[in-house]
């Protein structure tokens, strides 16, 4: 729908991409893109820098961040057979999609062609020409999307309403496209068919954690309400990429204790009163394993299975008794290294 020109910004000494609409009848789409991009602040979404009118022309140019590198179509062979690389790439797309949805925007055209990996390995989502605002203009008259990445609900006749879950369905197809087996035949049909059970991501990439493959399977459910959110996808992928990298610091009676992948359990006790707690690092999170007597976290009673917050005070002993102990607990905040 547009022409893109790569230009040199001589003032700031950088390359930029300037996008012009080809058909003036489609100018509304350019405005949709501008509206969407100006609301989104994300490491994984292209930035908008400026808008201008050409002298003597009735058109508008949108000046955007220029992303070098290749789109995801050119990255399939690079991640084939690399489960961690696959997770890391999907995590970045999910993170960008979560940021888009947090701005109340529906992209509507998530596909390999609209996602690039820049020269330092950062994923960038672009092309918001079909974007709509959730709850405001999330409907269209007839089909408007890329057929091979369109959710089944977009194929309805007449007025078609949609939600952010159309992006999640497209994310699932994108995830399949990055496997060696590619998108399953039943999902390549236009529109996709669900007469037979869909294959599982667990079969395509056996090395994937079970919780990841199950969540990816749910992205392609025909019922939009049963698909996970982009935030749930990001959280699940992030969890597995950070497996075993957390560290907690406990200070008990002035003595520091560390919990991490090397030391995964600690017991704290208040000997005179038989109050104690055992905390275990599961490599995903820190949980309470055993509680004896009266134990509190941030003044709330605690039970086995409780997940410890990132920063808290543990109380050992009844509030009314003398000699209570108050160990402190702090968890590091590791980030996915891209």
C-alpha positions in Angstrom: 0.0 0.0 0.0 3.0 2.3 0.3 6.4 3.3 -1.0 9.3 3.3 1.5 12.4 5.4 0.9 15.6 5.0 2.9 17.1 8.4 3.6 20.0 10.0 5.5 19.1 12.4 8.2 22.1 14.8 7.8 21.3 16.7 11.0 21.4 13.7 13.3 23.6 11.5 11.1 21.3 8.5 10.9 19.3 6.5 8.4 15.5 6.8 8.5 12.7 5.1 6.6 10.1 7.5 5.1 6.8 5.9 4.2 4.5 7.4 1.6 1.1 6.0 0.7 0.7 5.0 -3.0 -3.1 5.4 -3.3 -4.5 8.6 -1.8 -7.7 6.7 -1.1 -5.7 4.8 1.5 -4.5 7.8 3.4 -6.7 6.8 6.3 -4.5 3.7 6.7 -1.4 6.0 7.0 -3.2 8.0 9.7 -4.1 4.7 11.5 -0.4 3.8 11.5 0.6 7.2 12.8 -2.0 7.1 15.6 -0.9 3.6 16.6 2.9 4.2 16.6 2.7 7.5 18.5 1.1 5.7 21.4 3.5 2.8 21.6 6.8 2.9 23.4 8.6 -0.4 23.0 12.1 -1.7 22.4 10.4 -4.2 20.0 8.3 -1.7 17.9 9.7 0.7 15.3 9.7 4.3 16.5 8.0 7.2 14.7 10.2 10.3 14.4 8.3 12.9 12.4 5.5 13.6 9.9 5.7 16.0 7.0 3.9 17.1 3.8 5.7 17.1 0.5 5.8 20.5 -1.2 3.3 20.6 -4.0 2.0 17.1 -3.2 -1.2 16.2 -1.3 0.6 13.4 0.5 2.0 12.8 3.9 5.3 11.2 4.8 5.9 9.4 8.0 9.5 9.3 9.2 10.3 6.1 11.1 13.3 4.4 12.7 15.2 2.5 10.0 15.8 -1.1 10.9 18.6 -2.9 9.1 18.9 -6.7 9.0 16.4 -9.2 7.7 12.8 -10.0 8.3 11.8 -13.2 9.9 11.4 -15.0 6.6 15.2 -14.8 6.3 15.7 -16.1 9.9 14.0 -19.5 9.7 17.2 -21.4 8.9 19.1 -19.6 11.6 17.0 -20.9 14.5 16.0 -24.3 13.1 16.9 -26.9 15.7 17.9 -24.2 18.3 15.2 -24.4 21.0 16.6 -21.6 23.1 17.1 -19.3 20.1 13.5 -20.1 19.1 12.2 -19.2 22.6 14.3 -16.0 22.6 12.9 -14.9 19.3 9.3 -15.6 20.2 9.8 -13.9 23.6 10.8 -10.7 21.8 7.8 -10.8 19.5 5.5 -11.5 22.4 7.1 -8.6 24.3 6.5 -6.2 21.4 3.0 -7.5 21.0 2.3 -7.1 24.7 3.4 -3.4 24.5 1.2 -2.9 21.4 -1.8 -4.3 23.2 -1.0 -2.4 26.4 -1.4 0.8 24.2 -4.9 -0.6 23.3 -3.8 -1.2 19.7 -4.6 -4.2 17.6 -1.9 -4.7 14.9 -3.9 -7.0 12.6 -1.0 -7.9 10.4 1.5 -9.9 12.5 3.5 -12.0 10.1 7.2 -12.7 9.3 7.3 -9.9 6.6 6.4 -7.3 9.2 9.0 -8.2 11.8 12.8 -7.6 11.4 15.8 -8.6 13.4 18.3 -5.7 13.5 22.1 -5.9 13.4 22.4 -6.5 17.1 19.7 -9.2 17.3 16.8 -7.1 18.5 13.3 -7.9 17.1 11.3 -5.0 15.7 7.6 -5.1 14.7 6.5 -2.6 12.0 3.8 -1.9 9.4 0.8 -0.7 11.4 -1.2 0.1 8.3 -4.1 -2.2 9.4 -3.9 -1.2 13.1 -7.1 -0.4 14.9 -7.9 0.8 18.5 -9.5 -1.8 20.7 -13.0 -0.9 21.8 -13.1 2.1 19.4 -12.8 1.0 15.8 -12.2 -2.8 16.2 -14.6 -3.8 13.4 -14.4 -3.8 9.6 -16.8 -4.3 6.7 -15.6 -7.5 5.0 -12.2 -9.2 5.1 -9.1 -7.0 5.6 -5.9 -8.9 6.6 -3.2 -11.1 5.2 -5.1 -14.3 4.3 -2.5 -16.8 5.4 -2.1 -15.2 8.9 -5.8 -14.3 9.5 -7.7 -15.6 12.5 -10.9 -17.6 11.6 -13.2 -14.9 13.0 -11.9 -12.4 10.4 -13.5 -14.4 7.7 -17.0 -13.5 8.6 -19.4 -11.9 6.1 -20.5 -8.3 6.4 -19.5 -6.4 9.5 -16.6 -8.2 11.2 -15.7 -7.5 14.8 -12.4 -8.6 16.3 -10.2 -8.3 19.4 -6.5 -8.4 20.3 -6.8 -12.2 20.1 -6.5 -12.0 16.3 -2.9 -10.9 16.9 -2.4 -13.9 19.2 -3.7 -16.3 16.5 -1.2 -14.7 14.0 1.5 -15.1 16.6 0.8 -18.8 16.8 1.0 -19.1 13.0 4.3 -17.1 13.1 5.6 -19.6 15.7 4.8 -22.5 13.4 6.4 -20.7 10.4 9.7 -20.6 12.3 9.8 -24.4 12.8 11.4 -26.8 10.3 8.0 -28.3 9.6 6.3 -25.0 8.8 2.7 -24.1 9.2 0.5 -27.2 9.3 -1.6 -27.9 6.2 -5.0 -27.4 7.8 -3.9 -23.9 9.0 -2.5 -23.0 5.5 -6.0 -23.3 4.1 -7.9 -20.1 3.4 -9.8 -19.9 5.7 -8.1 -22.3 8.2 -10.0 -25.5 9.0 -10.4 -27.2 12.4 -12.2 -30.4 11.4 -9.2 -32.5 12.6 -7.1 -32.0 15.8 -4.2 -29.6 15.2 -0.7 -30.9 15.6 1.2 -29.8 18.7 4.3 -27.7 19.0 5.6 -30.4 21.2 5.9 -32.7 18.2 7.6 -30.0 16.1 10.2 -29.1 18.7 10.4 -31.8 21.3 13.0 -29.8 23.3 10.4 -27.1 24.2 9.2 -27.1 27.8 5.8 -28.6 28.1 4.1 -25.5 29.5 5.4 -23.5 26.5 4.2 -25.9 23.9 0.8 -26.2 25.5 0.5 -22.4 25.6 1.5 -22.1 22.0 -1.0 -24.7 21.1 -3.7 -22.6 22.7 -2.9 -19.5 20.5 -4.5 -21.4 17.6 -7.8 -22.3 19.2 -10.8 -21.4 17.0 -12.6 -19.6 20.0 -10.9 -16.2 20.5 -11.9 -16.2 24.2 -9.8 -19.3 24.9 -6.5 -18.0 23.4 -3.9 -16.7 25.9 -3.1 -13.0 26.1 0.1 -11.6 24.7 1.1 -10.9 28.3 0.6 -14.5 29.3 2.8 -15.6 26.3 5.6 -13.1 27.3 5.4 -14.2 30.9 5.7 -17.9 30.1 8.5 -17.5 27.6 10.4 -15.1 30.0 10.0 -17.6 32.8 11.8 -20.3 30.9 14.5 -18.1 29.5 15.3 -17.0 33.1 15.3 -20.5 34.4 17.8 -20.8 37.3 19.1 -17.2 37.0 17.4 -15.7 40.1 19.1 -15.1 43.4 17.6 -14.2 46.7 19.3 -12.7 49.8 18.1 -13.6 53.2 19.4 -11.8 56.3 18.6 -13.7 59.5 20.0 -12.5 62.9 22.5 -10.4 61.0 23.8 -13.3 58.9 23.3 -13.2 55.1 22.2 -16.3 53.2 21.9 -16.7 49.4 19.5 -18.9 47.5 20.2 -19.7 43.9 20.7 -22.6 41.5 23.6 -23.8 43.7 21.9 -23.5 47.0 18.2 -24.1 46.5 16.8 -24.4 50.1 17.1 -22.7 53.4 15.4 -23.1 56.8 14.8 -20.2 59.2 13.8 -20.8 62.7 13.1 -19.1 66.0 14.4 -21.8 68.4 12.7 -20.8 71.7 9.2 -20.9 70.1 9.5 -23.7 67.4 8.5 -21.3 64.7 10.2 -22.1 61.4 9.9 -21.8 57.6 11.6 -23.6 54.8 12.1 -21.7 51.5 12.9 -23.5 48.2 14.1 -22.1 44.9 12.4 -24.1 42.1 14.5 -22.4 39.4 11.4 -20.5 38.4 10.5 -18.9 41.7 10.9 -19.0 45.5 8.2 -20.8 47.4 7.4 -21.7 51.0 7.9 -25.4 51.4 7.3 -26.1 55.1 5.8 -24.0 57.9 5.9 -24.8 61.6 4.3 -22.7 64.2 3.5 -19.0 63.6 5.0 -17.6 60.5 4.1 -14.4 58.6 5.2 -12.6 55.4 4.6 -8.9 55.5 2.4 -9.4 58.5 0.1 -11.9 56.7 -0.1 -15.6 57.8 1.8 -17.9 55.4 1.1 -21.4 54.2 3.1 -24.0 52.2 3.0 -23.2 48.5 3.1 -19.5 49.0 5.2 -17.7 46.4 7.5 -15.1 48.1 7.3 -11.6 46.7 10.4 -9.9 45.4 10.9 -8.0 48.7 9.4 -8.9 52.1 9.9 -9.3 55.8 9.3 -12.7 57.4 7.9 -12.8 60.9 8.8 -15.8 63.1 6.5 -16.0 66.1 3.1 -14.7 67.3 2.6 -10.9 67.1 2.0 -10.8 70.8 5.0 -12.8 71.9 8.4 -11.5 72.9 11.5 -12.6 71.0 10.0 -12.5 67.5 12.5 -12.6 64.7 12.2 -10.6 61.4 14.4 -11.9 58.6 14.4 -9.9 55.4 14.1 -11.4 52.0 15.1 -9.8 48.6 15.0 -11.3 45.1 17.2 -10.1 42.3 15.5 -9.0 39.1 17.3 -10.8 36.2 16.4 -9.8 32.7 16.4 -11.8 29.5 19.7 -11.2 27.7 19.0 -10.6 24.0 
